[in-house]
């Protein structure tokens, strides 16, 4: 797989002059021209990218699907995510790219906390759609980062990282707004989610139900699904799965004479002890204690 290893290399591929800072850059898309290069057929970046795009047109292959870029979207990619651009149908439009190398985060709290921002693992079609006011807020931050790159001194890293952290926190807020304002669509997704869980446990279970499996069935990225559920229900996907699993376990413990081991295997566990540990963690009772108390 081809890799774009540095900020400088990415600038070259967009026909831009050398970046002012080797580890972080704000790119104006209106000034960029993508070079004809085979690398776009399949590549990974070694850096983080936040893309704010207006009137951008084109197709990007991300994972196993193609997506059309539309106007007014904010999208995020983490290092080493496989991408593919179709330059023949590409118009950059206007907007900005904020790119920064993981090395720029070293010895800063953001090096660890950035992993808590789930939208870096969302699919492209799960991009954030900004209001004009939200867009202005983010562009103001990008302008501050760009200006700071022009004055590199001992304060530069801390000031820029503070601005990046603000941008990510604003993005978190705006995504929560998007989850709530798309209520009708999300109600259908939540109903579909509940249906899939019920269907899984009402059929011949083949192993433990995973977040990855149910997200794939819904054509959503695992992080997007978990964040959507957390905003609407207060629980992430794994917590919902455990809740349903415990509900089914209680049903079997109270209405059947199946052994604890048989129930564990019926719910997808390879080892009965793992089931008993989870059940006690969630109910403060062992499966046997629950059965005895119920009876």
Phi and psi restraints in degrees (value plus and minus 20) as a CYANA .aco file:
   2 UNK   PHI     -87.0   -47.0
   2 UNK   PSI     126.6   166.6
   3 UNK   PHI    -150.9  -110.9
   3 UNK   PSI     120.4   160.4
   4 UNK   PHI    -120.5   -80.5
   4 UNK   PSI      86.2   126.2
   5 UNK   PHI    -107.6   -67.6
   5 UNK   PSI     -45.4    -5.4
   6 UNK   PHI    -154.5  -114.5
   6 UNK   PSI     140.3   180.3
   7 UNK   PHI     -82.1   -42.1
   7 UNK   PSI     -59.0   -19.0
   8 UNK   PHI     -82.1   -42.1
   8 UNK   PSI     -62.5   -22.5
   9 UNK   PHI     -84.9   -44.9
   9 UNK   PSI     -59.2   -19.2
  10 UNK   PHI     -85.2   -45.2
  10 UNK   PSI     -60.6   -20.6
  11 UNK   PHI     -77.6   -37.6
  11 UNK   PSI     -64.6   -24.6
  12 UNK   PHI     -80.8   -40.8
  12 UNK   PSI     -62.1   -22.1
  13 UNK   PHI     -88.6   -48.6
  13 UNK   PSI     -39.0     1.0
  14 UNK   PHI    -123.0   -83.0
  14 UNK   PSI      -5.2    34.8
  15 UNK   PHI      39.2    79.2
  15 UNK   PSI      18.2    58.2
  16 UNK   PHI    -130.9   -90.9
  16 UNK   PSI     135.1   175.1
  17 UNK   PHI     -86.8   -46.8
  17 UNK   PSI     149.4   189.4
  18 UNK   PHI     -75.2   -35.2
  18 UNK   PSI     121.2   161.2
  19 UNK   PHI     -86.4   -46.4
  19 UNK   PSI     130.2   170.2
  20 UNK   PHI     -93.2   -53.2
  20 UNK   PSI     -47.5    -7.5
  21 UNK   PHI    -142.3  -102.3
  21 UNK   PSI     115.7   155.7
  22 UNK   PHI     -90.7   -50.7
  22 UNK   PSI     -36.2     3.8
  23 UNK   PHI    -139.3   -99.3
  23 UNK   PSI     -24.4    15.6
  24 UNK   PHI    -172.3  -132.3
  24 UNK   PSI     125.2   165.2
  25 UNK   PHI    -177.2  -137.2
  25 UNK   PSI     126.5   166.5
  26 UNK   PHI    -130.9   -90.9
  26 UNK   PSI      98.2   138.2
  27 UNK   PHI    -126.1   -86.1
  27 UNK   PSI     110.2   150.2
  28 UNK   PHI    -107.7   -67.7
  28 UNK   PSI      94.7   134.7
  29 UNK   PHI     -84.4   -44.4
  29 UNK   PSI     -49.1    -9.1
  30 UNK   PHI     -85.8   -45.8
  30 UNK   PSI     -40.4    -0.4
  31 UNK   PHI    -118.7   -78.7
  31 UNK   PSI     -15.7    24.3
  32 UNK   PHI    -123.8   -83.8
  32 UNK   PSI     121.3   161.3
  33 UNK   PHI    -150.6  -110.6
  33 UNK   PSI      95.7   135.7
  34 UNK   PHI     -90.1   -50.1
  34 UNK   PSI     102.7   142.7
  35 UNK   PHI     -87.4   -47.4
  35 UNK   PSI     124.5   164.5
  36 UNK   PHI     -89.0   -49.0
  36 UNK   PSI      90.8   130.8
  37 UNK   PHI    -171.7  -131.7
  37 UNK   PSI     119.5   159.5
  38 UNK   PHI     -83.6   -43.6
  38 UNK   PSI     -37.0     3.0
  39 UNK   PHI     -80.3   -40.3
  39 UNK   PSI     -50.2   -10.2
  40 UNK   PHI     -88.4   -48.4
  40 UNK   PSI     -34.9     5.1
  41 UNK   PHI     -90.5   -50.5
  41 UNK   PSI     -37.2     2.8
  42 UNK   PHI     157.0   197.0
  42 UNK   PSI      94.5   134.5
  43 UNK   PHI    -173.4  -133.4
  43 UNK   PSI     145.0   185.0
  44 UNK   PHI    -147.9  -107.9
  44 UNK   PSI     124.7   164.7
  45 UNK   PHI    -113.1   -73.1
  45 UNK   PSI     126.5   166.5
  46 UNK   PHI    -114.2   -74.2
  46 UNK   PSI      -1.5    38.5
  47 UNK   PHI    -162.3  -122.3
  47 UNK   PSI     147.3   187.3
  48 UNK   PHI     -99.3   -59.3
  48 UNK   PSI     128.0   168.0
  49 UNK   PHI    -158.5  -118.5
  49 UNK   PSI     109.2   149.2
  50 UNK   PHI    -136.3   -96.3
  50 UNK   PSI      98.5   138.5
  51 UNK   PHI    -133.1   -93.1
  51 UNK   PSI      99.2   139.2
  52 UNK   PHI    -128.3   -88.3
  52 UNK   PSI      90.3   130.3
  53 UNK   PHI    -140.9  -100.9
  53 UNK   PSI     113.8   153.8
  54 UNK   PHI    -140.3  -100.3
  54 UNK   PSI     112.7   152.7
  55 UNK   PHI      35.8    75.8
  55 UNK   PSI       4.6    44.6
  56 UNK   PHI     -99.5   -59.5
  56 UNK   PSI     117.1   157.1
  57 UNK   PHI    -147.3  -107.3
  57 UNK   PSI     119.4   159.4
  58 UNK   PHI     132.0   172.0
  58 UNK   PSI     156.2   196.2
  59 UNK   PHI    -140.3  -100.3
  59 UNK   PSI     120.7   160.7
  60 UNK   PHI    -148.3  -108.3
  60 UNK   PSI     116.9   156.9
  61 UNK   PHI    -117.2   -77.2
  61 UNK   PSI     104.3   144.3
  62 UNK   PHI    -154.7  -114.7
  62 UNK   PSI      94.6   134.6
  63 UNK   PHI      51.2    91.2
  63 UNK   PSI    -141.7  -101.7
  64 UNK   PHI    -129.7   -89.7
  64 UNK   PSI     -13.7    26.3
  65 UNK   PHI    -151.8  -111.8
  65 UNK   PSI     136.5   176.5
  66 UNK   PHI    -116.0   -76.0
  66 UNK   PSI     125.1   165.1
  67 UNK   PHI    -152.8  -112.8
  67 UNK   PSI     124.1   164.1
  68 UNK   PHI    -108.8   -68.8
  68 UNK   PSI     110.7   150.7
  69 UNK   PHI     -98.7   -58.7
  69 UNK   PSI     121.3   161.3
  70 UNK   PHI    -142.2  -102.2
  70 UNK   PSI    -197.3  -157.3
  71 UNK   PHI    -102.7   -62.7
  71 UNK   PSI     131.8   171.8
  72 UNK   PHI      45.1    85.1
  72 UNK   PSI      28.9    68.9
  73 UNK   PHI    -146.7  -106.7
  73 UNK   PSI     131.7   171.7
  74 UNK   PHI    -139.5   -99.5
  74 UNK   PSI     105.2   145.2
  75 UNK   PHI    -151.6  -111.6
  75 UNK   PSI     139.6   179.6
  76 UNK   PHI    -153.1  -113.1
  76 UNK   PSI     119.0   159.0
  77 UNK   PHI    -154.4  -114.4
  77 UNK   PSI     120.5   160.5
  78 UNK   PHI    -114.5   -74.5
  78 UNK   PSI     145.7   185.7
  79 UNK   PHI     -76.7   -36.7
  79 UNK   PSI     124.8   164.8
  80 UNK   PHI      52.4    92.4
  80 UNK   PSI       1.2    41.2
  81 UNK   PHI    -110.3   -70.3
  81 UNK   PSI     110.4   150.4
  82 UNK   PHI     -93.0   -53.0
  82 UNK   PSI     110.9   150.9
  83 UNK   PHI    -156.9  -116.9
  83 UNK   PSI     144.0   184.0
  84 UNK   PHI    -172.0  -132.0
  84 UNK   PSI     108.8   148.8
  85 UNK   PHI    -128.4   -88.4
  85 UNK   PSI     122.9   162.9
  86 UNK   PHI    -123.4   -83.4
  86 UNK   PSI      72.2   112.2
  87 UNK   PHI     -86.4   -46.4
  87 UNK   PSI     -46.4    -6.4
  88 UNK   PHI     -85.1   -45.1
  88 UNK   PSI     -44.8    -4.8
  89 UNK   PHI    -140.2  -100.2
  89 UNK   PSI      15.7    55.7
  90 UNK   PHI    -133.8   -93.8
  90 UNK   PSI     107.9   147.9
  91 UNK   PHI    -148.9  -108.9
  91 UNK   PSI     101.1   141.1
  92 UNK   PHI     -85.8   -45.8
  92 UNK   PSI     -50.6   -10.6
  93 UNK   PHI      45.5    85.5
  93 UNK   PSI    -166.0  -126.0
  94 UNK   PHI    -141.4  -101.4
  94 UNK   PSI     147.2   187.2
  95 UNK   PHI     116.7   156.7
  95 UNK   PSI    -186.5  -146.5
  96 UNK   PHI    -160.9  -120.9
  96 UNK   PSI     130.9   170.9
  97 UNK   PHI    -138.0   -98.0
  97 UNK   PSI     105.9   145.9
  98 UNK   PHI    -121.7   -81.7
  98 UNK   PSI      98.3   138.3
  99 UNK   PHI    -142.4  -102.4
  99 UNK   PSI     117.9   157.9
 100 UNK   PHI    -169.6  -129.6
 100 UNK   PSI     118.3   158.3
 101 UNK   PHI    -100.9   -60.9
 101 UNK   PSI     124.5   164.5
 102 UNK   PHI     -75.0   -35.0
 102 UNK   PSI     -50.6   -10.6
 103 UNK   PHI     -82.4   -42.4
 103 UNK   PSI     -44.9    -4.9
 104 UNK   PHI     -87.9   -47.9
 104 UNK   PSI     -40.9    -0.9
 105 UNK   PHI    -110.1   -70.1
 105 UNK   PSI     -28.1    11.9
 106 UNK   PHI     -79.2   -39.2
 106 UNK   PSI     120.0   160.0
 107 UNK   PHI      47.1    87.1
 107 UNK   PSI      -0.7    39.3
 108 UNK   PHI    -144.7  -104.7
 108 UNK   PSI     129.8   169.8
 109 UNK   PHI     -79.4   -39.4
 109 UNK   PSI     -46.0    -6.0
 110 UNK   PHI     -85.6   -45.6
 110 UNK   PSI     -42.0    -2.0
 111 UNK   PHI     -78.7   -38.7
 111 UNK   PSI     -53.7   -13.7
 112 UNK   PHI    -114.8   -74.8
 112 UNK   PSI     -62.5   -22.5
 113 UNK   PHI     -91.4   -51.4
 113 UNK   PSI     -40.6    -0.6
 114 UNK   PHI     -82.4   -42.4
 114 UNK   PSI     -45.2    -5.2
 115 UNK   PHI     -91.8   -51.8
 115 UNK   PSI     -32.4     7.6
 116 UNK   PHI    -104.6   -64.6
 116 UNK   PSI     -30.1     9.9
 117 UNK   PHI    -108.6   -68.6
 117 UNK   PSI      75.7   115.7
 118 UNK   PHI     -82.9   -42.9
 118 UNK   PSI     -41.5    -1.5
 119 UNK   PHI     -88.2   -48.2
 119 UNK   PSI     -31.5     8.5
 120 UNK   PHI     -89.4   -49.4
 120 UNK   PSI     -34.4     5.6
 121 UNK   PHI    -133.8   -93.8
 121 UNK   PSI      -5.3    34.7
 122 UNK   PHI     -94.9   -54.9
 122 UNK   PSI     136.4   176.4
 123 UNK   PHI     -97.2   -57.2
 123 UNK   PSI     141.6   181.6
 124 UNK   PHI     -81.3   -41.3
 124 UNK   PSI     -55.3   -15.3
 125 UNK   PHI     -95.2   -55.2
 125 UNK   PSI     -19.3    20.7
 126 UNK   PHI    -125.5   -85.5
 126 UNK   PSI       5.8    45.8
 127 UNK   PHI     -83.8   -43.8
 127 UNK   PSI     141.8   181.8
 128 UNK   PHI    -109.6   -69.6
 128 UNK   PSI     106.4   146.4
 129 UNK   PHI    -117.2   -77.2
 129 UNK   PSI      99.3   139.3
 130 UNK   PHI    -115.7   -75.7
 130 UNK   PSI     124.9   164.9
 131 UNK   PHI     -98.2   -58.2
 131 UNK   PSI     146.5   186.5
 132 UNK   PHI     -81.0   -41.0
 132 UNK   PSI     -58.9   -18.9
 133 UNK   PHI     -87.3   -47.3
 133 UNK   PSI     -62.2   -22.2
 134 UNK   PHI     -83.4   -43.4
 134 UNK   PSI     -61.8   -21.8
 135 UNK   PHI     -81.0   -41.0
 135 UNK   PSI     -62.3   -22.3
 136 UNK   PHI     -81.9   -41.9
 136 UNK   PSI     -61.2   -21.2
 137 UNK   PHI     -79.7   -39.7
 137 UNK   PSI     -64.1   -24.1
 138 UNK   PHI     -92.8   -52.8
 138 UNK   PSI     -58.4   -18.4
 139 UNK   PHI     -84.0   -44.0
 139 UNK   PSI     -55.1   -15.1
 140 UNK   PHI     -81.1   -41.1
 140 UNK   PSI     -61.5   -21.5
 141 UNK   PHI     -86.6   -46.6
 141 UNK   PSI     -63.2   -23.2
 142 UNK   PHI     -81.5   -41.5
 142 UNK   PSI     -57.9   -17.9
 143 UNK   PHI     -82.6   -42.6
 143 UNK   PSI     -61.6   -21.6
 144 UNK   PHI     -83.9   -43.9
 144 UNK   PSI     -61.1   -21.1
 145 UNK   PHI     -84.1   -44.1
 145 UNK   PSI     -64.1   -24.1
 146 UNK   PHI     -81.5   -41.5
 146 UNK   PSI     -64.0   -24.0
 147 UNK   PHI     -85.9   -45.9
 147 UNK   PSI     -57.6   -17.6
 148 UNK   PHI     -86.2   -46.2
 148 UNK   PSI     -50.6   -10.6
 149 UNK   PHI     -84.5   -44.5
 149 UNK   PSI     -38.0     2.0
 150 UNK   PHI    -103.4   -63.4
 150 UNK   PSI     -30.9     9.1
 151 UNK   PHI    -150.7  -110.7
 151 UNK   PSI      54.7    94.7
 152 UNK   PHI    -100.0   -60.0
 152 UNK   PSI      98.2   138.2
 153 UNK   PHI    -169.5  -129.5
 153 UNK   PSI    -185.7  -145.7
 154 UNK   PHI     -88.8   -48.8
 154 UNK   PSI     -34.6     5.4
 155 UNK   PHI    -114.6   -74.6
 155 UNK   PSI     -32.7     7.3
 156 UNK   PHI     -77.8   -37.8
 156 UNK   PSI     -71.0   -31.0
 157 UNK   PHI     -78.9   -38.9
 157 UNK   PSI     -68.3   -28.3
 158 UNK   PHI     -82.8   -42.8
 158 UNK   PSI     -62.6   -22.6
 159 UNK   PHI     -85.9   -45.9
 159 UNK   PSI     -64.6   -24.6
 160 UNK   PHI     -86.2   -46.2
 160 UNK   PSI     -62.3   -22.3
 161 UNK   PHI     -86.2   -46.2
 161 UNK   PSI     -53.8   -13.8
 162 UNK   PHI     -82.6   -42.6
 162 UNK   PSI     -60.1   -20.1
 163 UNK   PHI     -88.5   -48.5
 163 UNK   PSI     -61.4   -21.4
 164 UNK   PHI     -81.4   -41.4
 164 UNK   PSI     -62.2   -22.2
 165 UNK   PHI     -82.4   -42.4
 165 UNK   PSI     -59.7   -19.7
 166 UNK   PHI     -82.3   -42.3
 166 UNK   PSI     -63.3   -23.3
 167 UNK   PHI     -80.0   -40.0
 167 UNK   PSI     -61.9   -21.9
 168 UNK   PHI     -88.7   -48.7
 168 UNK   PSI     -57.0   -17.0
 169 UNK   PHI     -88.1   -48.1
 169 UNK   PSI     -61.0   -21.0
 170 UNK   PHI     -81.2   -41.2
 170 UNK   PSI     -61.4   -21.4
 171 UNK   PHI     -82.6   -42.6
 171 UNK   PSI     -59.0   -19.0
 172 UNK   PHI     -79.2   -39.2
 172 UNK   PSI     -65.7   -25.7
 173 UNK   PHI     -81.9   -41.9
 173 UNK   PSI     -64.5   -24.5
 174 UNK   PHI     -88.4   -48.4
 174 UNK   PSI     -55.0   -15.0
 175 UNK   PHI     -84.8   -44.8
 175 UNK   PSI     -60.4   -20.4
 176 UNK   PHI     -82.1   -42.1
 176 UNK   PSI     -59.3   -19.3
 177 UNK   PHI     -80.8   -40.8
 177 UNK   PSI     -61.7   -21.7
 178 UNK   PHI     -86.1   -46.1
 178 UNK   PSI     -60.1   -20.1
 179 UNK   PHI     -79.0   -39.0
 179 UNK   PSI     -58.9   -18.9
 180 UNK   PHI    -100.0   -60.0
 180 UNK   PSI     -57.8   -17.8
 181 UNK   PHI     -95.7   -55.7
 181 UNK   PSI     -39.7     0.3
 182 UNK   PHI    -114.8   -74.8
 182 UNK   PSI      24.7    64.7
 183 UNK   PHI     -78.4   -38.4
 183 UNK   PSI     -67.5   -27.5
 184 UNK   PHI     -81.7   -41.7
 184 UNK   PSI     -64.4   -24.4
 185 UNK   PHI     -84.9   -44.9
 185 UNK   PSI     -59.7   -19.7
 186 UNK   PHI     -92.6   -52.6
 186 UNK   PSI     -50.7   -10.7
 187 UNK   PHI     -80.5   -40.5
 187 UNK   PSI     -61.1   -21.1
 188 UNK   PHI     -84.5   -44.5
 188 UNK   PSI     -59.2   -19.2
 189 UNK   PHI     -85.0   -45.0
 189 UNK   PSI     -61.6   -21.6
 190 UNK   PHI     -84.6   -44.6
 190 UNK   PSI     -59.8   -19.8
 191 UNK   PHI     -84.8   -44.8
 191 UNK   PSI     -61.6   -21.6
 192 UNK   PHI     -82.0   -42.0
 192 UNK   PSI     -60.1   -20.1
 193 UNK   PHI     -80.8   -40.8
 193 UNK   PSI     -69.5   -29.5
 194 UNK   PHI     -81.7   -41.7
 194 UNK   PSI     -58.7   -18.7
 195 UNK   PHI     -83.6   -43.6
 195 UNK   PSI     -61.4   -21.4
 196 UNK   PHI     -86.1   -46.1
 196 UNK   PSI     -61.4   -21.4
 197 UNK   PHI     -84.3   -44.3
 197 UNK   PSI     -67.2   -27.2
 198 UNK   PHI     -80.6   -40.6
 198 UNK   PSI     -63.7   -23.7
 199 UNK   PHI     -82.2   -42.2
 199 UNK   PSI     -59.6   -19.6
 200 UNK   PHI     -83.0   -43.0
 200 UNK   PSI     -68.2   -28.2
 201 UNK   PHI     -99.9   -59.9
 201 UNK   PSI     -32.7     7.3
 202 UNK   PHI    -113.1   -73.1
 202 UNK   PSI     -19.8    20.2
 203 UNK   PHI    -130.5   -90.5
 203 UNK   PSI    -194.7  -154.7
 204 UNK   PHI     -93.5   -53.5
 204 UNK   PSI      84.2   124.2
 205 UNK   PHI     -85.7   -45.7
 205 UNK   PSI     111.3   151.3
 206 UNK   PHI    -134.3   -94.3
 206 UNK   PSI      60.6   100.6
 207 UNK   PHI      63.1   103.1
 207 UNK   PSI     154.5   194.5
 208 UNK   PHI     -88.5   -48.5
 208 UNK   PSI     120.0   160.0
 209 UNK   PHI     -89.7   -49.7
 209 UNK   PSI     109.7   149.7
 210 UNK   PHI    -132.1   -92.1
 210 UNK   PSI     137.8   177.8
 211 UNK   PHI     -80.3   -40.3
 211 UNK   PSI     -61.5   -21.5
 212 UNK   PHI     -82.3   -42.3
 212 UNK   PSI     -60.9   -20.9
 213 UNK   PHI     -84.5   -44.5
 213 UNK   PSI     -68.7   -28.7
 214 UNK   PHI     -91.2   -51.2
 214 UNK   PSI     -53.5   -13.5
 215 UNK   PHI     -84.9   -44.9
 215 UNK   PSI     -60.9   -20.9
 216 UNK   PHI     -83.6   -43.6
 216 UNK   PSI     -58.3   -18.3
 217 UNK   PHI     -84.2   -44.2
 217 UNK   PSI     -45.6    -5.6
 218 UNK   PHI    -118.9   -78.9
 218 UNK   PSI     -18.1    21.9
 219 UNK   PHI      37.5    77.5
 219 UNK   PSI      20.3    60.3
 220 UNK   PHI    -145.9  -105.9
 220 UNK   PSI     135.8   175.8
 221 UNK   PHI     -95.7   -55.7
 221 UNK   PSI     128.9   168.9
 222 UNK   PHI     -76.1   -36.1
 222 UNK   PSI     -61.8   -21.8
 223 UNK   PHI     -87.4   -47.4
 223 UNK   PSI     -59.7   -19.7
 224 UNK   PHI     -83.4   -43.4
 224 UNK   PSI     -64.9   -24.9
 225 UNK   PHI     -81.1   -41.1
 225 UNK   PSI     -65.1   -25.1
 226 UNK   PHI     -83.9   -43.9
 226 UNK   PSI     -62.2   -22.2
 227 UNK   PHI     -87.7   -47.7
 227 UNK   PSI     -58.8   -18.8
 228 UNK   PHI     -80.8   -40.8
 228 UNK   PSI     -67.1   -27.1
 229 UNK   PHI     -84.5   -44.5
 229 UNK   PSI     -59.7   -19.7
 230 UNK   PHI     -83.7   -43.7
 230 UNK   PSI     -60.0   -20.0
 231 UNK   PHI     -86.0   -46.0
 231 UNK   PSI     -60.9   -20.9
 232 UNK   PHI    -107.7   -67.7
 232 UNK   PSI     -47.8    -7.8
 233 UNK   PHI    -144.4  -104.4
 233 UNK   PSI     -33.3     6.7
 234 UNK   PHI      64.2   104.2
 234 UNK   PSI     -21.1    18.9
 235 UNK   PHI    -149.2  -109.2
 235 UNK   PSI     125.4   165.4
 236 UNK   PHI    -104.5   -64.5
 236 UNK   PSI    -199.1  -159.1
 237 UNK   PHI     -81.6   -41.6
 237 UNK   PSI     -65.6   -25.6
 238 UNK   PHI     -82.1   -42.1
 238 UNK   PSI     -58.7   -18.7
 239 UNK   PHI     -85.1   -45.1
 239 UNK   PSI     -59.3   -19.3
 240 UNK   PHI     -84.6   -44.6
 240 UNK   PSI     -62.5   -22.5
 241 UNK   PHI     -81.2   -41.2
 241 UNK   PSI     -65.7   -25.7
 242 UNK   PHI     -82.7   -42.7
 242 UNK   PSI     -59.3   -19.3
 243 UNK   PHI     -81.1   -41.1
 243 UNK   PSI     -64.4   -24.4
 244 UNK   PHI     -88.7   -48.7
 244 UNK   PSI     -59.0   -19.0
 245 UNK   PHI     -81.8   -41.8
 245 UNK   PSI     -64.9   -24.9
 246 UNK   PHI     -85.5   -45.5
 246 UNK   PSI     -58.1   -18.1
 247 UNK   PHI     -79.5   -39.5
 247 UNK   PSI     -64.9   -24.9
 248 UNK   PHI     -87.8   -47.8
 248 UNK   PSI     -57.7   -17.7
 249 UNK   PHI     -84.0   -44.0
 249 UNK   PSI     -63.7   -23.7
 250 UNK   PHI     -81.7   -41.7
 250 UNK   PSI     -59.6   -19.6
 251 UNK   PHI     -80.9   -40.9
 251 UNK   PSI     -65.3   -25.3
 252 UNK   PHI     -91.4   -51.4
 252 UNK   PSI     -56.8   -16.8
 253 UNK   PHI     -87.0   -47.0
 253 UNK   PSI     -52.5   -12.5
 254 UNK   PHI    -113.8   -73.8
 254 UNK   PSI     -37.3     2.7
 255 UNK   PHI    -140.8  -100.8
 255 UNK   PSI     -23.9    16.1
 256 UNK   PHI    -149.7  -109.7
 256 UNK   PSI     148.3   188.3
 257 UNK   PHI    -123.5   -83.5
 257 UNK   PSI      -5.0    35.0
 258 UNK   PHI     -80.6   -40.6
 258 UNK   PSI     123.8   163.8
 259 UNK   PHI     -90.2   -50.2
 259 UNK   PSI     144.9   184.9
 260 UNK   PHI     -80.1   -40.1
 260 UNK   PSI     -60.2   -20.2
 261 UNK   PHI     -82.8   -42.8
 261 UNK   PSI     -62.8   -22.8
 262 UNK   PHI     -83.9   -43.9
 262 UNK   PSI     -60.3   -20.3
 263 UNK   PHI     -85.7   -45.7
 263 UNK   PSI     -62.3   -22.3
 264 UNK   PHI     -78.1   -38.1
 264 UNK   PSI     -67.9   -27.9
 265 UNK   PHI     -85.8   -45.8
 265 UNK   PSI     -56.6   -16.6
 266 UNK   PHI     -85.8   -45.8
 266 UNK   PSI     -44.3    -4.3
 267 UNK   PHI    -115.1   -75.1
 267 UNK   PSI     -18.0    22.0
 268 UNK   PHI      84.2   124.2
 268 UNK   PSI     -19.0    21.0
 269 UNK   PHI     -99.3   -59.3
 269 UNK   PSI     120.6   160.6
 270 UNK   PHI    -100.7   -60.7
 270 UNK   PSI     -51.3   -11.3
 271 UNK   PHI    -146.7  -106.7
 271 UNK   PSI     109.6   149.6
 272 UNK   PHI     -81.5   -41.5
 272 UNK   PSI     -53.2   -13.2
 273 UNK   PHI     -82.5   -42.5
 273 UNK   PSI     -56.7   -16.7
 274 UNK   PHI     -84.3   -44.3
 274 UNK   PSI     -60.3   -20.3
 275 UNK   PHI     -83.4   -43.4
 275 UNK   PSI     -66.6   -26.6
 276 UNK   PHI     -82.2   -42.2
 276 UNK   PSI     -59.4   -19.4
 277 UNK   PHI     -83.4   -43.4
 277 UNK   PSI     -66.1   -26.1
 278 UNK   PHI     -85.3   -45.3
 278 UNK   PSI     -62.6   -22.6
 279 UNK   PHI     -81.2   -41.2
 279 UNK   PSI     -64.4   -24.4
 280 UNK   PHI     -87.9   -47.9
 280 UNK   PSI     -57.1   -17.1
 281 UNK   PHI     -81.8   -41.8
 281 UNK   PSI     -57.1   -17.1
 282 UNK   PHI    -107.1   -67.1
 282 UNK   PSI     -44.5    -4.5
 283 UNK   PHI    -140.4  -100.4
 283 UNK   PSI     -30.3     9.7
 284 UNK   PHI      46.4    86.4
 284 UNK   PSI      -6.2    33.8
 285 UNK   PHI    -152.2  -112.2
 285 UNK   PSI     126.8   166.8
 286 UNK   PHI     -94.5   -54.5
 286 UNK   PSI     141.8   181.8
 287 UNK   PHI     -74.8   -34.8
 287 UNK   PSI     -61.5   -21.5
 288 UNK   PHI     -85.4   -45.4
 288 UNK   PSI     -61.3   -21.3
 289 UNK   PHI     -84.3   -44.3
 289 UNK   PSI     -58.7   -18.7
 290 UNK   PHI     -83.6   -43.6
 290 UNK   PSI     -65.4   -25.4
 291 UNK   PHI     -80.4   -40.4
 291 UNK   PSI     -64.8   -24.8
 292 UNK   PHI     -86.1   -46.1
 292 UNK   PSI     -61.4   -21.4
 293 UNK   PHI     -86.9   -46.9
 293 UNK   PSI     -56.5   -16.5
 294 UNK   PHI     -88.9   -48.9
 294 UNK   PSI     -58.2   -18.2
